Amino acid sequence: MSKIISLTTTNYKRARHAQIIPDPNGNLVIVAGKNGQGKSSILDSITAALGGVNAKTTPRPIRDGEDKAEIVLETEDLIVTRTFTPSGSRLTVKSTDGATFSKGQAKLDDLIGKLSLDPLAFTQLSDRAQLEALLELVELPFSPDALEAERKSVFDQRSDVNRRVKELAGQMAGLQTFPADLPADEVSVSDLLAQYRAGSDLISGHRDAKAAVGRWEASVRDVQAQIEALQGELAENTASLHAAIVNVSDIESQPQPDLEGIQARIDNAESTNRQVRDFKAARVVASNHKAAADESAGLTAELETIAQTKAEGLAAAKFPVDGLGFDDDGVTYQGVPFKQASSAEQIRVSLAMAIALNPGLRVIRIADGSLLDSDSLELIRDQAAEHDFQIWIEMVGDRDDAYVIEDGEVAA
C-alpha cells in the first residue's frame, strides 16, 4: 500500500513549477488558489503521471511557451517520472532503491485501479449519470442495457396483447345470449320445404283414401241391394274394399306430419340461421380472447424471468460498498434512492467507493472542494484517517491549511 510523498510538476498545462510534499502525518492535501492559477493542472498531473493523457481531452499538455513538461511523483514504493515533448511522452518507473521497471505502465496500472472516481463529483451527478458511473466500476454477469431493452420489448409486446384482450372482452360482452337448443349448423330451408311437400302429399293421400272408403261403402250398399243379381260384382267390390281398408291402415300407421311445426320452422329459418352464425362468431371471439389471455400470461412470465435474472445478477455482483446497488431509476443504497440519503451519507458512501477502488495507491482526488462545508470536510478527514488514505482536494481561495497556487507555482 502506498501514498504520495512528493509531487513535482513542471510546465504541465498551467503549472509552471510546483513541488508539494504532503505532511506524512496528515491525510488531507488541500490545493487552493484563485481560478486560472494552475490548481487543476497540479492535481491533473497526478493522473497524468500515473496513467498518461488522452490527446483528445488534453491536446496541449505542455505549458504555453515551453518545449517540455515533466512530472515527478514519488510514493512510498516508487518514483514515477513522466516527460512530455511535442513528439510524445516518456515514462520511467523506478523502485526506491533505484531499480527501473521494464514495463512501467503495467506496474502503474496494477497500482492505481479506478483512480478517476471523484467522490464529491459523484454526489453531484444526476441519477442517470451516477448509475452509468457505478456500472463502469462493477462487473455484472449481464448487460443492464441489453436486459432493459429485452424487458421493454416484452413489456411493450404484452401491452399490445392486453389491449387486444380488452377489445375481445368488449366484443364478448356485447354479444347476445343464445338458446340452449340452437342447432350447431344453419337450417336448410330446401330440406324443410321437401319435408313439407312430403307431409302434404301424405295428408292428401290420406284424405283421398278416406274418400275412396266412403265411395266403396256406398257401392257396397248398392251392390248388397242387388246382391242376388250381382254376386260376382259383390265379391269384387268386397275385395276392393278390403284393399282400401289396408291402404288406410298403412297410411294411418305412419307418423303424422306436424305441418304447423314445419311451417313455423320455415318461418323462423332465417332468424335461426342468423343466431347460428352469431353463435359461431362468438365462439371464435371467445377462442381469440383465451389465446390472447394465454399469450399475455406467457409474456408476464417472461418479464418475471427477466426481473429474476436481474435480481440474481445483482446478488452475484460485487459492489465496491456493501448495500450499494441500482434500479431502473439510478443508484440505490440500502434499497432506497442514493439521492434520498443525507449529504453526509452520500459523501461517506462515495468516499468509501473510491477507497474500495484504490487498494494499491491510497490516493483520492476531489475537485470542486469549495462545495464542501466544514462538517463534510471533517467527515472526509476522519474517514481518510480511519482507512489511512490520502485525499487531494482542490479549493478556490486562500487557506492557511492549503498549498496555495499562484501563476502555476506554490506561493511562498
C-alpha positions as CSV (number, residue, x, y, z in Angstrom):
1,M,0.0,0.0,0.0
2,S,1.3,3.5,-0.9
3,K,0.6,7.2,-0.7
4,I,2.2,10.2,-2.4
5,I,5.2,11.6,-0.5
6,S,6.2,14.2,-3.1
7,L,4.8,15.7,-6.3
8,T,6.8,18.0,-8.5
9,T,5.0,19.4,-11.6
10,T,6.9,21.5,-14.2
11,N,5.3,23.2,-17.2
12,Y,2.3,20.8,-17.2
13,K,-0.7,22.7,-18.6
14,R,-1.0,25.9,-16.5
15,A,1.5,24.8,-13.9
16,R,5.0,26.4,-14.0
17,H,7.0,24.7,-11.3
18,A,5.3,23.4,-8.1
19,Q,6.5,20.9,-5.6
20,I,4.2,19.6,-2.9
21,I,5.4,17.4,-0.1
22,P,2.4,16.3,1.9
23,D,2.5,16.0,5.7
24,P,3.3,12.4,6.4
25,N,1.1,12.6,9.5
26,G,-1.9,14.1,7.7
27,N,-4.5,12.7,5.4
28,L,-5.7,15.8,3.5
29,V,-3.7,17.6,0.9
30,I,-5.6,20.8,0.0
31,V,-4.5,22.7,-3.1
32,A,-6.1,26.2,-3.2
33,G,-5.9,29.4,-5.0
34,K,-7.8,31.7,-7.4
35,N,-9.3,30.5,-10.6
36,G,-6.9,30.2,-13.5
37,Q,-3.7,29.9,-11.4
38,G,-3.0,26.2,-12.1
39,K,-4.7,24.3,-9.2
40,S,-6.4,21.9,-11.5
41,S,-3.3,21.4,-13.6
42,I,-1.3,20.3,-10.5
43,L,-4.0,17.8,-9.4
44,D,-4.4,16.7,-13.1
45,S,-0.7,16.0,-13.1
46,I,-1.2,13.1,-10.6
47,T,-3.4,11.3,-13.0
48,A,-1.2,12.2,-16.0
49,A,1.9,10.9,-14.2
50,L,0.3,7.6,-13.4
51,G,-1.9,7.0,-16.5
52,G,-0.7,9.3,-19.2
53,V,-3.0,11.7,-21.1
54,N,-5.7,11.5,-23.7
55,A,-4.8,13.5,-26.8
56,K,-8.4,14.4,-27.3
57,T,-9.1,15.7,-23.8
58,T,-5.6,17.1,-23.3
59,P,-4.2,18.1,-26.7
60,R,-1.6,20.6,-25.2
61,P,-0.1,19.1,-22.0
62,I,2.9,21.5,-22.2
63,R,2.6,25.0,-20.8
64,D,2.5,27.7,-23.5
65,G,5.9,29.0,-24.4
66,E,7.8,25.9,-23.1
67,D,9.1,22.9,-25.0
68,K,8.9,20.3,-22.4
69,A,6.8,19.3,-19.3
70,E,7.8,17.0,-16.6
71,I,6.0,15.4,-13.6
72,V,7.9,13.6,-10.9
73,L,5.6,11.7,-8.5
74,E,7.2,9.8,-5.5
75,T,5.2,7.3,-3.5
76,E,6.4,5.2,-0.5
77,D,7.4,2.5,-3.0
78,L,8.0,4.1,-6.5
79,I,9.4,7.1,-8.3
80,V,7.4,7.9,-11.4
81,T,8.7,10.4,-14.0
82,R,6.5,11.4,-16.9
83,T,8.1,13.7,-19.5
84,F,6.1,15.4,-22.3
85,T,7.6,16.8,-25.5
86,P,5.9,17.9,-28.8
87,S,6.7,14.4,-30.2
88,G,5.1,12.5,-27.4
89,S,5.7,11.4,-23.8
90,R,8.2,9.2,-22.0
91,L,7.7,7.2,-18.7
92,T,10.2,6.0,-16.2
93,V,9.2,4.0,-13.2
94,K,11.8,3.1,-10.5
95,S,11.7,1.5,-7.1
96,T,13.0,3.4,-4.1
97,D,16.3,1.5,-4.4
98,G,16.8,2.8,-8.0
99,A,15.8,-0.3,-9.9
100,T,13.9,0.5,-13.2
101,F,10.8,-1.4,-14.1
102,S,10.9,-2.5,-17.8
103,K,7.1,-2.4,-18.0
104,G,6.5,0.7,-16.1
105,Q,2.9,1.4,-17.2
106,A,1.8,-2.1,-16.4
107,K,3.2,-1.7,-12.9
108,L,1.3,1.6,-12.5
109,D,-1.9,0.1,-13.9
110,D,-1.8,-2.6,-11.2
111,L,-1.3,0.1,-8.6
112,I,-3.8,2.8,-9.5
113,G,-7.1,0.9,-10.1
114,K,-10.0,3.3,-10.6
115,L,-8.2,6.5,-9.7
116,S,-10.6,8.6,-11.8
117,L,-13.5,8.4,-9.3
118,D,-14.1,11.7,-7.6
119,P,-16.4,11.0,-4.6
120,L,-17.7,14.6,-4.3
121,A,-18.3,14.9,-8.0
122,F,-20.2,11.5,-7.8
123,T,-22.7,13.0,-5.3
124,Q,-23.4,15.9,-7.7
125,L,-24.2,13.7,-10.7
126,S,-27.7,13.2,-11.9
127,D,-29.4,9.8,-11.1
128,R,-28.7,8.5,-14.6
129,A,-25.0,9.7,-14.6
130,Q,-24.5,8.1,-11.2
131,L,-25.8,4.9,-12.5
132,E,-23.5,5.0,-15.5
133,A,-20.5,5.8,-13.3
134,L,-21.3,2.9,-11.0
135,L,-21.8,0.4,-13.8
136,E,-18.4,1.3,-15.2
137,L,-16.9,0.2,-11.9
138,V,-18.9,-3.0,-11.3
139,E,-18.6,-6.2,-13.4
140,L,-22.1,-7.6,-13.8
141,P,-23.0,-11.1,-15.2
142,F,-25.3,-9.4,-17.6
143,S,-25.6,-6.2,-19.7
144,P,-28.0,-3.8,-18.0
145,D,-28.8,-2.0,-21.3
146,A,-29.4,-5.3,-23.1
147,L,-31.6,-6.7,-20.3
148,E,-33.5,-3.4,-20.1
149,A,-34.1,-3.5,-23.9
150,E,-35.3,-7.0,-23.6
151,R,-37.6,-6.1,-20.7
152,K,-39.0,-3.1,-22.6
153,S,-39.6,-5.2,-25.8
154,V,-41.5,-7.9,-23.9
155,F,-43.4,-5.2,-21.8
156,D,-44.5,-3.4,-25.0
157,Q,-45.5,-6.7,-26.6
158,R,-47.6,-7.6,-23.6
159,S,-49.2,-4.1,-23.6
160,D,-50.3,-4.7,-27.2
161,V,-51.6,-8.2,-26.3
162,N,-53.5,-6.8,-23.3
163,R,-55.2,-4.2,-25.5
164,R,-56.3,-7.0,-27.8
165,V,-57.6,-9.0,-24.8
166,K,-59.6,-5.9,-23.6
167,E,-61.0,-5.4,-27.1
168,L,-62.1,-9.1,-27.4
169,A,-63.6,-9.0,-23.9
170,G,-65.6,-6.0,-25.0
171,Q,-66.8,-7.8,-28.1
172,M,-67.9,-10.8,-26.0
173,A,-69.8,-8.6,-23.6
174,G,-71.8,-7.1,-26.5
175,L,-72.8,-10.5,-27.9
176,Q,-76.4,-11.8,-27.5
177,T,-77.4,-14.9,-25.5
178,F,-78.3,-18.0,-27.4
179,P,-81.0,-20.6,-26.7
180,A,-79.8,-24.0,-25.4
181,D,-81.5,-25.9,-28.3
182,L,-79.8,-23.8,-31.0
183,P,-78.6,-26.2,-33.7
184,A,-74.9,-26.4,-34.4
185,D,-75.3,-25.7,-38.1
186,E,-77.6,-23.5,-40.2
187,V,-81.0,-24.9,-41.1
188,S,-81.6,-26.0,-44.7
189,V,-84.8,-24.3,-46.0
190,S,-84.8,-26.6,-49.1
191,D,-84.8,-29.7,-46.8
192,L,-87.7,-28.2,-44.7
193,L,-89.7,-27.5,-47.9
194,A,-89.1,-31.1,-49.1
195,Q,-90.4,-32.3,-45.7
196,Y,-93.4,-30.0,-46.0
197,R,-94.2,-31.3,-49.5
198,A,-93.8,-34.9,-48.4
199,G,-96.1,-34.3,-45.5
200,S,-98.7,-32.5,-47.7
201,D,-98.7,-35.4,-50.1
202,L,-99.2,-37.9,-47.3
203,I,-102.1,-35.9,-45.8
204,S,-103.6,-35.5,-49.3
205,G,-103.2,-39.3,-49.9
206,H,-104.9,-40.0,-46.6
207,R,-107.8,-37.7,-47.4
208,D,-108.2,-39.4,-50.8
209,A,-108.0,-42.8,-49.3
210,K,-110.8,-42.0,-46.8
211,A,-112.9,-40.6,-49.6
212,A,-112.4,-43.8,-51.5
213,V,-113.5,-45.8,-48.4
214,G,-116.7,-43.7,-48.5
215,R,-117.3,-44.3,-52.1
216,W,-116.7,-48.0,-51.8
217,E,-119.0,-48.3,-48.8
218,A,-121.8,-46.7,-50.9
219,S,-121.0,-49.0,-53.7
220,V,-121.2,-52.0,-51.3
221,R,-124.6,-50.8,-50.1
222,D,-125.8,-50.6,-53.7
223,V,-124.4,-54.0,-54.5
224,Q,-126.0,-55.5,-51.4
225,A,-129.3,-54.3,-52.7
226,Q,-128.6,-56.1,-55.9
227,I,-126.8,-58.9,-54.1
228,E,-128.9,-61.5,-55.7
229,A,-128.0,-60.4,-59.1
230,L,-124.6,-59.1,-58.6
231,Q,-122.8,-61.8,-56.6
232,G,-119.8,-61.7,-58.7
233,E,-119.7,-57.9,-58.5
234,L,-120.1,-58.0,-54.7
235,A,-117.1,-60.3,-54.3
236,E,-115.0,-58.0,-56.5
237,N,-116.1,-54.9,-54.6
238,T,-115.6,-56.6,-51.3
239,A,-112.0,-57.4,-52.3
240,S,-111.6,-53.8,-53.4
241,L,-112.9,-52.7,-50.0
242,H,-110.5,-54.8,-48.1
243,A,-107.6,-53.4,-50.2
244,A,-108.7,-49.8,-49.5
245,I,-109.0,-50.5,-45.8
246,V,-105.5,-52.0,-45.7
247,N,-104.2,-48.9,-47.5
248,V,-105.9,-46.6,-45.0
249,S,-104.4,-48.6,-42.1
250,D,-100.9,-48.4,-43.7
251,I,-101.2,-44.7,-44.1
252,E,-102.5,-44.2,-40.5
253,S,-99.7,-46.3,-39.1
254,Q,-97.2,-43.8,-40.4
255,P,-96.2,-40.8,-38.1
256,Q,-98.5,-37.9,-38.7
257,P,-96.6,-34.8,-40.0
258,D,-96.6,-31.6,-37.9
259,L,-97.2,-29.2,-40.7
260,E,-97.7,-26.3,-38.4
261,G,-94.3,-27.0,-36.7
262,I,-92.6,-27.4,-40.0
263,Q,-94.2,-24.1,-41.2
264,A,-93.0,-22.4,-38.0
265,R,-89.5,-23.7,-38.6
266,I,-89.6,-22.4,-42.2
267,D,-90.9,-19.0,-41.0
268,N,-88.1,-18.9,-38.3
269,A,-85.3,-20.4,-40.5
270,E,-83.6,-17.1,-41.3
271,S,-83.7,-16.0,-37.7
272,T,-82.3,-19.3,-36.5
273,N,-79.6,-19.3,-39.1
274,R,-78.6,-15.8,-38.1
275,Q,-78.3,-17.0,-34.5
276,V,-76.2,-20.0,-35.6
277,R,-73.8,-17.7,-37.5
278,D,-73.6,-15.3,-34.5
279,F,-73.0,-18.2,-32.1
280,K,-70.2,-19.5,-34.3
281,A,-68.7,-15.9,-34.4
282,A,-69.0,-15.7,-30.6
283,R,-67.1,-19.0,-30.3
284,V,-64.3,-17.5,-32.5
285,V,-64.1,-14.4,-30.3
286,A,-64.0,-16.5,-27.1
287,S,-61.2,-18.6,-28.6
288,N,-59.2,-15.5,-29.6
289,H,-59.8,-14.0,-26.2
290,K,-58.4,-17.1,-24.5
291,A,-55.4,-17.2,-26.9
292,A,-54.6,-13.6,-26.2
293,A,-55.0,-14.0,-22.5
294,D,-52.7,-17.0,-22.6
295,E,-50.2,-15.0,-24.6
296,S,-50.3,-12.2,-22.1
297,A,-49.7,-14.7,-19.2
298,G,-46.7,-16.0,-21.1
299,L,-45.3,-12.6,-21.6
300,T,-45.8,-11.8,-17.9
301,A,-43.8,-14.9,-17.1
302,E,-41.0,-13.6,-19.4
303,L,-41.0,-10.3,-17.6
304,E,-40.8,-12.2,-14.3
305,T,-37.9,-14.2,-15.7
306,I,-36.1,-11.0,-16.8
307,A,-36.6,-9.5,-13.3
308,Q,-35.3,-12.7,-11.7
309,T,-32.2,-12.6,-14.0
310,K,-31.6,-9.0,-12.9
311,A,-32.1,-9.8,-9.2
312,E,-29.7,-12.8,-9.4
313,G,-27.1,-10.8,-11.3
314,L,-27.2,-8.0,-8.7
315,A,-27.0,-10.6,-5.9
316,A,-23.9,-12.1,-7.6
317,A,-22.2,-8.8,-8.4
318,K,-19.5,-7.4,-6.2
319,F,-20.2,-3.7,-5.5
320,P,-17.4,-1.6,-4.0
321,V,-19.6,-0.8,-0.9
322,D,-22.0,-3.2,0.8
323,G,-25.6,-2.1,0.4
324,L,-24.8,-0.3,-2.9
325,G,-26.9,-1.3,-6.0
326,F,-29.1,0.2,-8.7
327,D,-32.6,0.0,-10.1
328,D,-34.2,1.4,-13.3
329,D,-34.1,5.0,-11.9
330,G,-30.5,5.1,-10.7
331,V,-28.1,4.2,-7.9
332,T,-29.5,2.9,-4.6
333,Y,-28.1,2.5,-1.1
334,Q,-29.7,0.1,1.4
335,G,-32.6,-0.3,-1.1
336,V,-33.5,3.4,-1.3
337,P,-32.5,6.0,-3.9
338,F,-29.0,7.3,-3.3
339,K,-30.1,10.9,-3.7
340,Q,-32.5,10.5,-0.8
341,A,-29.6,9.9,1.6
342,S,-28.3,12.9,3.6
343,S,-25.4,14.9,2.1
344,A,-23.1,13.4,4.7
345,E,-24.2,9.9,3.9
346,Q,-23.7,10.5,0.2
347,I,-20.2,11.8,0.7
348,R,-19.4,8.9,3.2
349,V,-20.6,6.3,0.7
350,S,-19.0,7.9,-2.3
351,L,-15.7,8.2,-0.5
352,A,-16.0,4.5,0.6
353,M,-16.4,3.6,-3.0
354,A,-13.3,5.5,-4.0
355,I,-11.4,3.8,-1.2
356,A,-12.6,0.4,-2.2
357,L,-11.5,1.0,-5.8
358,N,-7.9,2.2,-5.0
359,P,-6.4,-0.6,-2.9
360,G,-2.8,-0.1,-4.3
361,L,-2.3,3.6,-4.4
362,R,-4.1,5.1,-1.4
363,V,-4.8,8.4,-3.1
364,I,-8.1,10.1,-4.0
365,R,-8.7,13.4,-5.7
366,I,-11.7,15.7,-5.1
367,A,-12.3,18.6,-7.4
368,D,-14.6,21.5,-6.5
369,G,-13.7,21.0,-2.9
370,S,-15.1,24.5,-2.3
371,L,-18.6,22.9,-2.3
372,L,-17.7,21.1,1.0
373,D,-18.8,22.7,4.2
374,S,-16.8,22.3,7.4
375,D,-18.7,19.3,8.6
376,S,-18.3,17.5,5.3
377,L,-14.6,18.3,5.2
378,E,-14.2,17.0,8.7
379,L,-16.1,13.8,7.7
380,I,-13.7,13.3,4.8
381,R,-10.7,13.9,7.1
382,D,-11.9,11.3,9.7
383,Q,-12.7,8.7,7.0
384,A,-9.3,9.2,5.3
385,A,-7.6,8.8,8.7
386,E,-9.6,5.7,9.5
387,H,-8.6,4.0,6.3
388,D,-5.1,5.5,6.0
389,F,-5.9,7.3,2.7
390,Q,-4.5,10.5,1.3
391,I,-7.2,12.8,-0.1
392,W,-6.1,15.6,-2.5
393,I,-8.7,18.4,-2.6
394,E,-8.9,21.4,-4.9
395,M,-10.5,24.6,-3.5
396,V,-10.9,28.2,-4.6
397,G,-9.4,30.9,-2.5
398,D,-6.7,31.2,0.1
399,R,-6.4,28.8,3.1
400,D,-3.9,28.5,5.9
401,D,-4.0,24.7,5.7
402,A,-3.5,24.6,1.9
403,Y,-0.8,24.7,-0.7
404,V,-1.8,28.0,-2.4
405,I,-1.0,28.2,-6.1
406,E,-0.2,31.5,-7.8
407,D,0.7,31.6,-11.5
408,G,1.5,27.9,-11.6
409,E,3.7,27.8,-8.5
410,V,3.3,27.2,-4.8
411,A,3.1,30.6,-3.1
412,A,5.8,31.4,-0.7
